[in-house]
């Protein structure tokens, strides 16, 4: 059996430009991946099948052809038994479906001995969805184009992070339907030599999430989440990820993050509150 982790993807910022002639919006983002995610187990089988369990499995009820199966069919025509454990909220702005599809591509590439390297898998992924190539790599990456142009920052610090979702779904298509202010995706991105959290935060202060305002129109409770997380002891930066409704807080250290999670769980027992972290990355000397 092959096991693949589908890590939650967090957009530390997200800039959106005017729709291109091909119908896609140009974007810029810095995506990072947490220690928290879904899990995909893959076993040999004569036919292709998918079983879904986990705390958020019900959110995928009625999907006869979700991204995991589409990814499998895009890679080949062989069989496999796929079991997806859904730990992340659905339609929540943290790349759950895209990460699941990417995990299927990586795992089936190994099971079927397809021999595709990361670049070839990213090419397959790009035809399935704009977020899937970065999820194939599952490492901190600047994103440009419609999401298929990827570049690793030189260094990234370890980030204690709290993820909070008020248990509401915000489909990306709905956000784009009300998105009016497209402030552009033409920022000159840095090399990304972020030596520590303070260095990263100084850069993030010059950025934004263009999808936050329209998501707030659809689900005003997102504003309550942002206010609540920002007020927690040790919170350094609070922002919505992707198209929402999941918001994140970067914290001073793991203890602050754990204490903040406990405070918020008691204050808002109906919300999904998950302390985690983004591993440090050093891509170049």
ZADO-1210 file (C-alpha; in nm, 4 decimals, padded with zeros to 6 digits):
<atoms>
<atom x="00.0000" y="00.0000" z="00.0000" code="UNK" pos="1"/>
<atom x="00.1177" y="00.3532" z="-00.0807" code="UNK" pos="2"/>
<atom x="00.0335" y="00.6364" z="00.1579" code="UNK" pos="3"/>
<atom x="00.0336" y="00.9999" z="00.0495" code="UNK" pos="4"/>
<atom x="-00.0293" y="01.3061" z="00.2644" code="UNK" pos="5"/>
<atom x="-00.2356" y="01.5865" z="00.1102" code="UNK" pos="6"/>
<atom x="-00.1106" y="01.8859" z="00.3088" code="UNK" pos="7"/>
<atom x="-00.3280" y="02.1919" z="00.3607" code="UNK" pos="8"/>
<atom x="-00.2192" y="02.4747" z="00.1294" code="UNK" pos="9"/>
<atom x="-00.2182" y="02.8265" z="00.2729" code="UNK" pos="10"/>
<atom x="-00.2016" y="03.1348" z="00.0529" code="UNK" pos="11"/>
<atom x="-00.0034" y="03.3832" z="00.2612" code="UNK" pos="12"/>
<atom x="-00.1122" y="03.6441" z="00.0067" code="UNK" pos="13"/>
<atom x="-00.3149" y="03.6307" z="-00.3139" code="UNK" pos="14"/>
<atom x="-00.3231" y="03.8993" z="-00.5829" code="UNK" pos="15"/>
<atom x="-00.5693" y="03.8720" z="-00.8712" code="UNK" pos="16"/>
<atom x="-00.5488" y="04.0437" z="-01.2085" code="UNK" pos="17"/>
<atom x="-00.7981" y="04.1098" z="-01.4877" code="UNK" pos="18"/>
<atom x="-00.9373" y="03.8030" z="-01.6634" code="UNK" pos="19"/>
<atom x="-00.7254" y="03.6868" z="-01.9561" code="UNK" pos="20"/>
<atom x="-00.8521" y="03.5991" z="-02.3032" code="UNK" pos="21"/>
<atom x="-00.8414" y="03.2290" z="-02.2110" code="UNK" pos="22"/>
<atom x="-01.0848" y="03.2908" z="-01.9243" code="UNK" pos="23"/>
<atom x="-00.8313" y="03.2536" z="-01.6434" code="UNK" pos="24"/>
<atom x="-00.7306" y="03.5256" z="-01.3979" code="UNK" pos="25"/>
<atom x="-00.3579" y="03.5936" z="-01.3588" code="UNK" pos="26"/>
<atom x="-00.2510" y="03.5651" z="-00.9986" code="UNK" pos="27"/>
<atom x="00.0409" y="03.6012" z="-00.7652" code="UNK" pos="28"/>
<atom x="00.0719" y="03.4188" z="-00.4360" code="UNK" pos="29"/>
<atom x="00.3076" y="03.2671" z="-00.1848" code="UNK" pos="30"/>
<atom x="00.1719" y="02.9242" z="-00.1008" code="UNK" pos="31"/>
<atom x="00.2958" y="02.7244" z="00.1968" code="UNK" pos="32"/>
<atom x="00.1991" y="02.3798" z="00.3211" code="UNK" pos="33"/>
<atom x="00.1171" y="02.2828" z="00.6777" code="UNK" pos="34"/>
<atom x="00.1758" y="01.9694" z="00.8802" code="UNK" pos="35"/>
<atom x="-00.2018" y="01.9160" z="00.8730" code="UNK" pos="36"/>
<atom x="-00.3836" y="01.7578" z="00.5826" code="UNK" pos="37"/>
<atom x="-00.5910" y="01.4791" z="00.4304" code="UNK" pos="38"/>
<atom x="-00.4511" y="01.1285" z="00.3809" code="UNK" pos="39"/>
<atom x="-00.4725" y="00.9069" z="00.0733" code="UNK" pos="40"/>
<atom x="-00.4095" y="00.5319" z="00.0803" code="UNK" pos="41"/>
<atom x="-00.3563" y="00.3569" z="-00.2537" code="UNK" pos="42"/>
<atom x="-00.3631" y="-00.0190" z="-00.3163" code="UNK" pos="43"/>
<atom x="-00.3394" y="-00.2300" z="-00.6329" code="UNK" pos="44"/>
<atom x="-00.6793" y="-00.3333" z="-00.7698" code="UNK" pos="45"/>
<atom x="-00.8211" y="-00.4439" z="-01.1049" code="UNK" pos="46"/>
<atom x="-01.0579" y="-00.1459" z="-01.1236" code="UNK" pos="47"/>
<atom x="-01.0404" y="00.2176" z="-01.0181" code="UNK" pos="48"/>
<atom x="-01.2415" y="00.3006" z="-00.7065" code="UNK" pos="49"/>
<atom x="-01.2539" y="00.5670" z="-00.4374" code="UNK" pos="50"/>
<atom x="-01.3774" y="00.5386" z="-00.0800" code="UNK" pos="51"/>
<atom x="-01.3976" y="00.8453" z="00.1435" code="UNK" pos="52"/>
<atom x="-01.3941" y="00.8540" z="00.5221" code="UNK" pos="53"/>
<atom x="-01.2871" y="01.1020" z="00.7882" code="UNK" pos="54"/>
<atom x="-01.4518" y="01.3869" z="00.9752" code="UNK" pos="55"/>
<atom x="-01.5361" y="01.5865" z="00.6605" code="UNK" pos="56"/>
<atom x="-01.6336" y="01.2970" z="00.4327" code="UNK" pos="57"/>
<atom x="-01.9986" y="01.4074" z="00.4252" code="UNK" pos="58"/>
<atom x="-01.8935" y="01.7266" z="00.2496" code="UNK" pos="59"/>
<atom x="-01.8154" y="01.5162" z="-00.0583" code="UNK" pos="60"/>
<atom x="-02.1420" y="01.3211" z="-00.0638" code="UNK" pos="61"/>
<atom x="-02.2894" y="01.3048" z="-00.4110" code="UNK" pos="62"/>
<atom x="-01.9607" y="01.3671" z="-00.5946" code="UNK" pos="63"/>
<atom x="-01.9400" y="01.0775" z="-00.8363" code="UNK" pos="64"/>
<atom x="-01.6369" y="01.2153" z="-01.0187" code="UNK" pos="65"/>
<atom x="-01.4300" y="01.4329" z="-00.7876" code="UNK" pos="66"/>
<atom x="-01.0775" y="01.5589" z="-00.8493" code="UNK" pos="67"/>
<atom x="-00.9081" y="01.2474" z="-00.7130" code="UNK" pos="68"/>
<atom x="-01.0735" y="01.0231" z="-00.9736" code="UNK" pos="69"/>
<atom x="-01.0194" y="01.2809" z="-01.2472" code="UNK" pos="70"/>
<atom x="-00.6500" y="01.2948" z="-01.1578" code="UNK" pos="71"/>
<atom x="-00.6261" y="00.9170" z="-01.1684" code="UNK" pos="72"/>
<atom x="-00.7850" y="00.9011" z="-01.5125" code="UNK" pos="73"/>
<atom x="-00.5632" y="01.1806" z="-01.6398" code="UNK" pos="74"/>
<atom x="-00.2552" y="00.9825" z="-01.5407" code="UNK" pos="75"/>
<atom x="-00.3517" y="00.6425" z="-01.6795" code="UNK" pos="76"/>
<atom x="-00.6155" y="00.3759" z="-01.7362" code="UNK" pos="77"/>
<atom x="-00.5061" y="00.1186" z="-01.4802" code="UNK" pos="78"/>
<atom x="-00.6907" y="00.0156" z="-01.1655" code="UNK" pos="79"/>
<atom x="-00.6350" y="00.1064" z="-00.8021" code="UNK" pos="80"/>
<atom x="-00.8278" y="00.1189" z="-00.4762" code="UNK" pos="81"/>
<atom x="-00.8101" y="00.4713" z="-00.3326" code="UNK" pos="82"/>
<atom x="-00.9134" y="00.5552" z="00.0230" code="UNK" pos="83"/>
<atom x="-00.9289" y="00.9240" z="00.1082" code="UNK" pos="84"/>
<atom x="-00.9419" y="01.0279" z="00.4732" code="UNK" pos="85"/>
<atom x="-01.0917" y="01.3765" z="00.4673" code="UNK" pos="86"/>
<atom x="-00.9539" y="01.5752" z="00.7616" code="UNK" pos="87"/>
<atom x="-00.9891" y="01.9215" z="00.6056" code="UNK" pos="88"/>
<atom x="-01.3108" y="02.1198" z="00.5513" code="UNK" pos="89"/>
<atom x="-01.4477" y="02.1170" z="00.1967" code="UNK" pos="90"/>
<atom x="-01.4470" y="02.4350" z="-00.0196" code="UNK" pos="91"/>
<atom x="-01.2473" y="02.6098" z="00.2507" code="UNK" pos="92"/>
<atom x="-00.9648" y="02.7918" z="00.0704" code="UNK" pos="93"/>
<atom x="-00.6850" y="02.5617" z="00.1823" code="UNK" pos="94"/>
<atom x="-00.6527" y="02.3508" z="-00.1303" code="UNK" pos="95"/>
<atom x="-00.8109" y="02.0347" z="00.0063" code="UNK" pos="96"/>
<atom x="-00.9446" y="01.8998" z="-00.3231" code="UNK" pos="97"/>
<atom x="-00.6368" y="02.0132" z="-00.5148" code="UNK" pos="98"/>
<atom x="-00.4033" y="01.8572" z="-00.2583" code="UNK" pos="99"/>
<atom x="-00.6022" y="01.5317" z="-00.2729" code="UNK" pos="100"/>
<atom x="-00.5728" y="01.5235" z="-00.6532" code="UNK" pos="101"/>
<atom x="-00.2002" y="01.5963" z="-00.6310" code="UNK" pos="102"/>
<atom x="-00.1567" y="01.3148" z="-00.3789" code="UNK" pos="103"/>
<atom x="-00.3330" y="01.0803" z="-00.6207" code="UNK" pos="104"/>
<atom x="-00.0980" y="01.1823" z="-00.9017" code="UNK" pos="105"/>
<atom x="00.2120" y="01.1222" z="-00.6872" code="UNK" pos="106"/>
<atom x="00.0899" y="00.7935" z="-00.5429" code="UNK" pos="107"/>
<atom x="-00.0423" y="00.6452" z="-00.8654" code="UNK" pos="108"/>
<atom x="00.2723" y="00.7520" z="-01.0494" code="UNK" pos="109"/>
<atom x="00.4612" y="00.5281" z="-00.8072" code="UNK" pos="110"/>
<atom x="00.2063" y="00.2433" z="-00.8042" code="UNK" pos="111"/>
<atom x="00.1778" y="00.2286" z="-01.1816" code="UNK" pos="112"/>
<atom x="00.5510" y="00.2923" z="-01.2406" code="UNK" pos="113"/>
<atom x="00.4567" y="00.5722" z="-01.4793" code="UNK" pos="114"/>
<atom x="00.8041" y="00.7221" z="-01.4512" code="UNK" pos="115"/>
<atom x="00.6957" y="01.0861" z="-01.4541" code="UNK" pos="116"/>
<atom x="00.9151" y="01.3376" z="-01.2733" code="UNK" pos="117"/>
<atom x="00.7739" y="01.6332" z="-01.0788" code="UNK" pos="118"/>
<atom x="00.7697" y="01.8588" z="-01.3851" code="UNK" pos="119"/>
<atom x="00.5730" y="01.6040" z="-01.5890" code="UNK" pos="120"/>
<atom x="00.3280" y="01.5509" z="-01.3034" code="UNK" pos="121"/>
<atom x="00.2805" y="01.9273" z="-01.2792" code="UNK" pos="122"/>
<atom x="00.1956" y="01.9359" z="-01.6503" code="UNK" pos="123"/>
<atom x="-00.0769" y="01.6763" z="-01.5934" code="UNK" pos="124"/>
<atom x="-00.1925" y="01.8668" z="-01.2852" code="UNK" pos="125"/>
<atom x="-00.2191" y="02.2013" z="-01.4692" code="UNK" pos="126"/>
<atom x="-00.4825" y="02.0565" z="-01.7002" code="UNK" pos="127"/>
<atom x="-00.6930" y="01.9613" z="-01.3978" code="UNK" pos="128"/>
<atom x="-00.6822" y="02.2841" z="-01.1973" code="UNK" pos="129"/>
<atom x="-00.4740" y="02.5927" z="-01.1316" code="UNK" pos="130"/>
<atom x="-00.3912" y="02.4992" z="-00.7708" code="UNK" pos="131"/>
<atom x="-00.2905" y="02.1400" z="-00.8363" code="UNK" pos="132"/>
<atom x="00.0676" y="02.1885" z="-00.9697" code="UNK" pos="133"/>
<atom x="00.1822" y="02.3640" z="-00.6512" code="UNK" pos="134"/>
<atom x="00.0156" y="02.0887" z="-00.4479" code="UNK" pos="135"/>
<atom x="00.2131" y="01.8262" z="-00.6425" code="UNK" pos="136"/>
<atom x="00.5303" y="01.9887" z="-00.5092" code="UNK" pos="137"/>
<atom x="00.3792" y="02.0589" z="-00.1631" code="UNK" pos="138"/>
<atom x="00.6582" y="02.2969" z="-00.0702" code="UNK" pos="139"/>
<atom x="00.6671" y="02.6748" z="-00.0246" code="UNK" pos="140"/>
<atom x="00.6328" y="02.8358" z="-00.3676" code="UNK" pos="141"/>
<atom x="00.5693" y="03.1699" z="-00.5310" code="UNK" pos="142"/>
<atom x="00.2861" y="03.1241" z="-00.7821" code="UNK" pos="143"/>
<atom x="00.2293" y="03.3268" z="-01.0991" code="UNK" pos="144"/>
<atom x="00.0459" y="03.2920" z="-01.4311" code="UNK" pos="145"/>
<atom x="-00.2771" y="03.1152" z="-01.3460" code="UNK" pos="146"/>
<atom x="-00.0863" y="02.9181" z="-01.0827" code="UNK" pos="147"/>
<atom x="00.1323" y="02.7000" z="-01.3029" code="UNK" pos="148"/>
<atom x="00.4452" y="02.9199" z="-01.2876" code="UNK" pos="149"/>
<atom x="00.6193" y="02.8183" z="-00.9673" code="UNK" pos="150"/>
<atom x="00.9375" y="02.9295" z="-00.7959" code="UNK" pos="151"/>
<atom x="01.0682" y="02.8334" z="-00.4552" code="UNK" pos="152"/>
<atom x="01.1748" y="03.1154" z="-00.2214" code="UNK" pos="153"/>
<atom x="01.5376" y="03.0914" z="-00.1139" code="UNK" pos="154"/>
<atom x="01.4529" y="03.0333" z="00.2514" code="UNK" pos="155"/>
<atom x="01.1375" y="03.0165" z="00.4634" code="UNK" pos="156"/>
<atom x="01.1171" y="03.0133" z="00.8447" code="UNK" pos="157"/>
<atom x="00.9132" y="02.7646" z="01.0432" code="UNK" pos="158"/>
<atom x="00.5700" y="02.9161" z="01.1073" code="UNK" pos="159"/>
<atom x="00.3437" y="02.8166" z="01.3983" code="UNK" pos="160"/>
<atom x="-00.0027" y="02.8599" z="01.2497" code="UNK" pos="161"/>
<atom x="-00.3636" y="02.8396" z="01.3609" code="UNK" pos="162"/>
<atom x="-00.6292" y="02.7475" z="01.1029" code="UNK" pos="163"/>
<atom x="-00.9892" y="02.8470" z="01.1738" code="UNK" pos="164"/>
<atom x="-01.3001" y="02.7785" z="00.9678" code="UNK" pos="165"/>
<atom x="-01.6519" y="02.8700" z="01.0846" code="UNK" pos="166"/>
<atom x="-01.7808" y="02.5576" z="00.9100" code="UNK" pos="167"/>
<atom x="-01.9180" y="02.7362" z="00.6067" code="UNK" pos="168"/>
<atom x="-01.8225" y="02.6608" z="00.2466" code="UNK" pos="169"/>
<atom x="-01.7177" y="02.9309" z="00.0003" code="UNK" pos="170"/>
<atom x="-01.6882" y="02.7889" z="-00.3548" code="UNK" pos="171"/>
<atom x="-01.4229" y="02.9694" z="-00.5579" code="UNK" pos="172"/>
<atom x="-01.6651" y="03.0238" z="-00.8477" code="UNK" pos="173"/>
<atom x="-01.8979" y="03.2176" z="-00.6159" code="UNK" pos="174"/>
<atom x="-01.6136" y="03.4436" z="-00.5047" code="UNK" pos="175"/>
<atom x="-01.5165" y="03.5248" z="-00.8628" code="UNK" pos="176"/>
<atom x="-01.8813" y="03.5961" z="-00.9425" code="UNK" pos="177"/>
<atom x="-01.8786" y="03.8921" z="-00.7012" code="UNK" pos="178"/>
<atom x="-01.5119" y="03.9894" z="-00.7337" code="UNK" pos="179"/>
<atom x="-01.5034" y="04.3519" z="-00.8503" code="UNK" pos="180"/>
<atom x="-01.1657" y="04.4859" z="-00.7402" code="UNK" pos="181"/>
<atom x="-00.8907" y="04.3112" z="-00.9299" code="UNK" pos="182"/>
<atom x="-00.5923" y="04.5048" z="-00.8026" code="UNK" pos="183"/>
<atom x="-00.3445" y="04.3386" z="-01.0339" code="UNK" pos="184"/>
<atom x="-00.0861" y="04.0629" z="-01.0275" code="UNK" pos="185"/>
<atom x="00.2136" y="04.2636" z="-01.1437" code="UNK" pos="186"/>
<atom x="00.4109" y="04.2947" z="-00.8205" code="UNK" pos="187"/>
<atom x="00.7836" y="04.2315" z="-00.8539" code="UNK" pos="188"/>
<atom x="00.8294" y="03.9274" z="-00.6349" code="UNK" pos="189"/>
<atom x="01.1420" y="03.9004" z="-00.4202" code="UNK" pos="190"/>
<atom x="01.3878" y="03.6123" z="-00.4216" code="UNK" pos="191"/>
<atom x="01.2365" y="03.5198" z="-00.0894" code="UNK" pos="192"/>
<atom x="01.5370" y="03.5057" z="00.1382" code="UNK" pos="193"/>
<atom x="01.3210" y="03.5216" z="00.4503" code="UNK" pos="194"/>
<atom x="01.5682" y="03.4690" z="00.7337" code="UNK" pos="195"/>
<atom x="01.3087" y="03.4697" z="01.0114" code="UNK" pos="196"/>
<atom x="00.9401" y="03.5312" z="01.0776" code="UNK" pos="197"/>
<atom x="00.9880" y="03.9063" z="01.1202" code="UNK" pos="198"/>
<atom x="01.1543" y="03.9254" z="00.7784" code="UNK" pos="199"/>
<atom x="00.8632" y="03.7379" z="00.6188" code="UNK" pos="200"/>
<atom x="00.6038" y="03.9536" z="00.7942" code="UNK" pos="201"/>
<atom x="00.7665" y="04.2721" z="00.6663" code="UNK" pos="202"/>
<atom x="00.7156" y="04.1438" z="00.3133" code="UNK" pos="203"/>
<atom x="00.3593" y="04.0240" z="00.3772" code="UNK" pos="204"/>
<atom x="00.2642" y="04.3720" z="00.5028" code="UNK" pos="205"/>
<atom x="00.3048" y="04.4883" z="00.1406" code="UNK" pos="206"/>
<atom x="00.0609" y="04.2252" z="00.0126" code="UNK" pos="207"/>
<atom x="-00.3082" y="04.1374" z="00.0438" code="UNK" pos="208"/>
<atom x="-00.5706" y="03.8753" z="-00.0429" code="UNK" pos="209"/>
<atom x="-00.7895" y="04.0162" z="-00.3215" code="UNK" pos="210"/>
<atom x="-01.0511" y="03.7448" z="-00.2667" code="UNK" pos="211"/>
<atom x="-01.1103" y="03.8365" z="00.0968" code="UNK" pos="212"/>
<atom x="-01.3605" y="04.1195" z="00.0342" code="UNK" pos="213"/>
<atom x="-01.5905" y="03.9187" z="-00.1958" code="UNK" pos="214"/>
<atom x="-01.5726" y="03.6184" z="00.0371" code="UNK" pos="215"/>
<atom x="-01.6842" y="03.8453" z="00.3215" code="UNK" pos="216"/>
<atom x="-01.9864" y="03.9480" z="00.1124" code="UNK" pos="217"/>
<atom x="-02.0826" y="03.5828" z="00.0717" code="UNK" pos="218"/>
<atom x="-02.0059" y="03.4771" z="00.4295" code="UNK" pos="219"/>
<atom x="-01.9827" y="03.7738" z="00.6699" code="UNK" pos="220"/>
<atom x="-01.8877" y="03.5355" z="00.9510" code="UNK" pos="221"/>
<atom x="-01.5362" y="03.5370" z="00.8014" code="UNK" pos="222"/>
<atom x="-01.4972" y="03.8855" z="00.9462" code="UNK" pos="223"/>
<atom x="-01.5804" y="03.7485" z="01.2906" code="UNK" pos="224"/>
<atom x="-01.3120" y="03.4829" z="01.2483" code="UNK" pos="225"/>
<atom x="-01.0478" y="03.7349" z="01.1429" code="UNK" pos="226"/>
<atom x="-01.1287" y="03.9601" z="01.4396" code="UNK" pos="227"/>
<atom x="-01.1254" y="03.6699" z="01.6852" code="UNK" pos="228"/>
<atom x="-00.7918" y="03.5298" z="01.5649" code="UNK" pos="229"/>
<atom x="-00.6245" y="03.8711" z="01.5571" code="UNK" pos="230"/>
<atom x="-00.7243" y="03.9259" z="01.9212" code="UNK" pos="231"/>
<atom x="-00.5607" y="03.6044" z="02.0446" code="UNK" pos="232"/>
<atom x="-00.2398" y="03.6374" z="02.2489" code="UNK" pos="233"/>
<atom x="00.0708" y="03.5931" z="02.0325" code="UNK" pos="234"/>
<atom x="-00.1002" y="03.6494" z="01.6954" code="UNK" pos="235"/>
<atom x="00.1419" y="03.8196" z="01.4541" code="UNK" pos="236"/>
<atom x="-00.0575" y="03.8170" z="01.1298" code="UNK" pos="237"/>
<atom x="-00.4158" y="03.7209" z="01.0515" code="UNK" pos="238"/>
<atom x="-00.5535" y="03.6743" z="00.7006" code="UNK" pos="239"/>
<atom x="-00.7955" y="03.4663" z="00.4972" code="UNK" pos="240"/>
<atom x="-00.6491" y="03.1913" z="00.2789" code="UNK" pos="241"/>
<atom x="-00.7486" y="03.1462" z="-00.0847" code="UNK" pos="242"/>
<atom x="-01.1188" y="03.2024" z="-00.1423" code="UNK" pos="243"/>
<atom x="-01.2036" y="03.1255" z="00.2220" code="UNK" pos="244"/>
<atom x="-01.3654" y="03.0661" z="00.4542" code="UNK" pos="245"/>
<atom x="-01.0577" y="02.9341" z="00.6355" code="UNK" pos="246"/>
<atom x="-00.8496" y="03.2032" z="00.8033" code="UNK" pos="247"/>
<atom x="-00.5023" y="03.1646" z="00.9472" code="UNK" pos="248"/>
<atom x="-00.2998" y="03.3252" z="01.2184" code="UNK" pos="249"/>
<atom x="00.0789" y="03.3174" z="01.2344" code="UNK" pos="250"/>
<atom x="00.1924" y="03.2973" z="01.5973" code="UNK" pos="251"/>
<atom x="00.5065" y="03.3814" z="01.7868" code="UNK" pos="252"/>
<atom x="00.5751" y="03.0206" z="01.8890" code="UNK" pos="253"/>
<atom x="00.4117" y="02.6782" z="01.9221" code="UNK" pos="254"/>
<atom x="00.3047" y="02.7351" z="02.2834" code="UNK" pos="255"/>
<atom x="00.1273" y="03.0596" z="02.1909" code="UNK" pos="256"/>
<atom x="-00.0435" y="02.8810" z="01.9031" code="UNK" pos="257"/>
<atom x="-00.1605" y="02.5922" z="02.1227" code="UNK" pos="258"/>
<atom x="-00.2924" y="02.8276" z="02.3917" code="UNK" pos="259"/>
<atom x="-00.4698" y="03.0385" z="02.1309" code="UNK" pos="260"/>
<atom x="-00.6350" y="02.7280" z="01.9871" code="UNK" pos="261"/>
<atom x="-00.7663" y="02.6299" z="02.3288" code="UNK" pos="262"/>
<atom x="-00.9009" y="02.9789" z="02.3956" code="UNK" pos="263"/>
<atom x="-01.0808" y="02.9906" z="02.0614" code="UNK" pos="264"/>
<atom x="-01.2218" y="02.6381" z="02.0900" code="UNK" pos="265"/>
<atom x="-01.3836" y="02.7368" z="02.4181" code="UNK" pos="266"/>
<atom x="-01.5073" y="03.0718" z="02.2848" code="UNK" pos="267"/>
<atom x="-01.6400" y="02.9374" z="01.9526" code="UNK" pos="268"/>
<atom x="-01.7133" y="02.5650" z="01.9941" code="UNK" pos="269"/>
<atom x="-01.8912" y="02.5481" z="01.6580" code="UNK" pos="270"/>
<atom x="-01.5833" y="02.6487" z="01.4594" code="UNK" pos="271"/>
<atom x="-01.3121" y="02.4200" z="01.3237" code="UNK" pos="272"/>
<atom x="-00.9930" y="02.5235" z="01.5030" code="UNK" pos="273"/>
<atom x="-00.6653" y="02.3479" z="01.4212" code="UNK" pos="274"/>
<atom x="-00.3170" y="02.4399" z="01.5467" code="UNK" pos="275"/>
<atom x="-00.0388" y="02.3320" z="01.3108" code="UNK" pos="276"/>
<atom x="00.2865" y="02.4606" z="01.1605" code="UNK" pos="277"/>
<atom x="00.4593" y="02.5236" z="00.8296" code="UNK" pos="278"/>
<atom x="00.8022" y="02.3542" z="00.8178" code="UNK" pos="279"/>
<atom x="01.1099" y="02.5629" z="00.7468" code="UNK" pos="280"/>
<atom x="01.2509" y="02.5410" z="00.3954" code="UNK" pos="281"/>
<atom x="01.5977" y="02.6194" z="00.2703" code="UNK" pos="282"/>
<atom x="01.6265" y="02.5815" z="-00.1053" code="UNK" pos="283"/>
<atom x="01.9533" y="02.7614" z="-00.1681" code="UNK" pos="284"/>
<atom x="02.2644" y="02.8387" z="00.0368" code="UNK" pos="285"/>
</atoms>
